[in-house]
Every structure is written in C-alpha cells, then in structure tokens.
Amino acid sequence: MTADQVSRDGAVTAGAAVLVEALGRGLPGYRIVVDPGVLGALSHDEAEWAPAGQAAAAVRARSEAEVQHVVRTCARLGAPIVPRGAGTGLSGGANAVSGCVILDLSQMNQVLEIDPDNLLAVVQPGAVNNDVKAAVAEHGLWYPPDPASAPWSTIGGNVATNAGGLCCLKYGVTRDYVLGLRAVTGGPVAYGEAVRLGRRTSKGVAGLDLVGLFVGSEGTLGVVTEATLRLRPALAGTPRTIVAAFADLVTSGQAVAQITRRGLTPAVLELLDRACLEAVEEWKHLGIEADAAALLLARVDTPGDSGAAEAGAIAATMRDAGALWVEQSTDDAEAEALFDARRLAYPALERLGPVLTEDVCVARSKVPAMLEQVSAIAARYGVQIATIAHAGDGNLHPLIITPPGDEAARTAAQAAFGELLDVAIALGGTVTGEHGVGLLKRDGMHRELDPGALVLQSAVRRTLDPLEIFNPGKG
C-alpha cells in the first residue's frame, strides 16, 4: 500500500503523502500503516457513536526514540497526534481526527523493572494491566488499580483516563499508584523532547506535581512512554464476599449510603441490576439466578477476626436497609462467578445491540437519588438502561441499550445520555469518574466546571502544546 492510497475514497491526499514520506525517514516502513481497512480499525475506541475522523497514517511505535521521531515530524508538518493503546476506552478519547497520525503504543508493552525492596515497577505504556499484575505477583506484590477492562486495557490508557476499578473504593485509582512518568512533550521544552516527571521515592514535593497533571490528561499534554508504578504487598488470607438482593435500585442505593454512614469500607462494593445479570447468564451460563431487581456485591479483605466482624457489620447494614436476602461466603469459586458477572456485564449487554455507556459519579449519600433518576429517565425516554456501578464510591455506569439499526432509539438514547449528565451535575457530581471526557463528555465538562477553571485548563494546554497537535478536541 502506498501513501497515495490513504484516502478511503481512493483520492490522493498530497498532505498525507508528504507526512508518510517524512515519517518513513526515521522509521522502518512496516511500522507505518496506511491501509484504509487497518486505519479504520485503529481510528476509534469502544465509545458508541463517537465521531472519528480520517487519519493520514498510523505508526506502531516500539521505542521512545520512535515516538520522538513521530512527534517531531508531526510538529514540523502541523499534523495532529492521537495516541492509543488497546482501544478499550469508552469516551472517544482515542478516536482519530482528520489528517492525524494515530500513534499506536500497544507494542511498547514490556515490564522493564520490578523492585521488591522499594515496592515499585517500571513499565511501558502498552503493558496490559493484568500482565503487570501477574508479573509483580511473582514477587509477592500487588498493583491494585483494576478496571473491568484489566485483561485488555493498557497502563498507558489507564494513566490517560486515571482509571479506577472494583478495588478503588479502598485502595484508590491509577493516580494514587503513579510515582513517575517519562513523556515526549512539546511547547516550552521542544517538540519531541523526552522528559522525566516525578520520582521513585515514596515521598517527594520538589516542584509542581506534573505527574498528577499528566494522569487523566487523555494524551492532550504529551505522549507517555514509561510509568513508574507504586506497588503494595500481596494481600494475605481469604477474602469474604457478601451478596445482598434488593427489590429495587433505590433501596440498594440506600444500603450503599448506610454502609458509608456507619464508617464501613469494604475493599469492593459493586452493584448490578437484573438486566445485567440476565445478559451475563444468557451468555456465559455462570449459574446466577437473577431473582431481584439489583444485587450488591461486597468484598472484605481484612484478615482474621477483624475481617469477620467487618463482613458481619456490612451484612447487617444491608439487612437493615431492606435487603430481600443477604449471604456471606468464603468460597472462592462462588465469589468469583459473581465478580465475573460484574466484569462481563458490558460485553454481555453489547450482544443485545449498541450500548451508550455513562460514567457519572456522585457523592455516596446521593447514590439513591441518582439511581432513582436513572429509572425515571429510562421511563421518560422509553429506553432500556441497565446499571452497573462502583457503588461504594458513587461511580455509576448506566448502560443505554438500543436495538441495532433503530435510529429513533438512538436519538432517544443520546437525549437520555445528556440528561443523565445534567442530573449528576445537579446532584453535585461529575460527568466522568474514570472513563475520561474524550469526545462524548466535552459538553458535559463545560457544564460542570467553573468558567475560571476552564480558562486555566485551556491555558495549561496551550502552554504545553502551543501547536495544539496532541489529541486535539479531546478532554
């Protein structure tokens, strides 16, 4: 495939040809992708109906030096750069913009160092989350951030969106585990310059927190090429799982609020509604009976008698809140089936039709009100909304399901999506807890943030990227 075949309609794009030729001066030809079919697959993430432009080319980088070459070339020619990893994002943050170079970092996937004495690991951005967990586990260590996409999502993508996951209630999100970064930047340094940010020590306050600025920036400030991650010792003992069934979503939300009110902090507190459970069971046949409107899944990993007492207190709170039934278990297989159902809910629902995924977050005391509004919005727009949630920290994922090819349903779903954002903001919440702003949440972000904060945010981005080539139009 030659450079003049970049356009999908077969037209020669002179600018694309010049760009591809310039990229080829510092890269092996097989690293550069211009085939329209392959470009199309690399041009979007998993966000339903998020627009994607036509990329000029993609580069499958394998080293920081290759990333530097791409950034310098794009800066010289004024071409946008859209970094991507596994493409598991749900906000359009990795979607192509017209004329861009898609910078695919998935082949930069090595765990470069594991330091058990200092509880840290150094990894490349394309390293898959679960692969990192497995590598450090061999040293008796644990990397806690665990988005549901952990078997496929990359550390670079997790850093870009500040991903959370099931364990973040007790153990925190990606930002809490990134000690340092290497990034190829632009602006005040020089486009294509690689800089080291952060530290390897457990403490440090020298200078501004540039690592914290980059985490969650969705590739708009530069391209991360390495991450130094904080680790924890592996957990000891067998966790206890508490499962409670509820007659309706609001009552399950009230149980979440009461658990918080009583000062209880399980390692995991997740919610699944009946639609999610039924979809997973139909697909995977895990033997789960969807006999209630919602299930709460809690996990306690405190060892010994203290853990038993904590699990008992959580179970009692669920009963007091009106649970239909509550069960405790230390059976790993039984517990994992339930947590597998939580992780598989999104792909199970995708089998039913296009799924527009929300990611709103409210204060834990507002979870019942938000769940009530989810039901009301579903009824008002005549759409099916299945709900999963990191309920313990108020991060809800209402999943709006539409029949394939139904344009009226698509319009209704998009209207419901917008109203869910407005309700979350009205409750004092945020339009995204972990999926990022990307393309789908830009309007919501502008409604949420203080006007002065938006000005400051724009000023930072212009300073670090005056040419506006790093993932423009996102975040």
Secondary structure, 3 states (H helix, E strand, C coil): CCHHHCCCCCCCCHHHHHHHHHHHCCCCHHHEECCHHHHHHHCCCCCCCCCCCCCCEEEECCCHHHHHHHHHHHHHHCCCEEEECCCCCCCCCCCCCCCCEEEECCCCCCEEEEECCCCEEEECCCCEHHHHHHHHHCCCEECCCECCCCCCCEHHHHHHHCCCECCHHHHCCHHHHEEEEEEEECCCCCCCEEEEEECCCCCCCCCCCHHHHHCCCCCCCCEEEEEEEECEECCCCCCEEEEEEECCHHHHHHHHHHHHHCCCCCCEEEEEEHHHHHHHHHHHCCCCCCCCCEEEEEEECCCHHHHHHHHHHHHHHHHHCCCCEEEEECCHHHHHHHHHHHHHHHHHHHCCCCEEECCEECCHHHHHHHHHHHHHHHHHHCCEEEEEEEHHHCEEEEEEECCCCCHHHHHHHHHHHHHHHHHHHHCCCECCCCCCCCCCCHHHHHHHCCHHHHHHHHHHHHHHCCCCCECCCCC
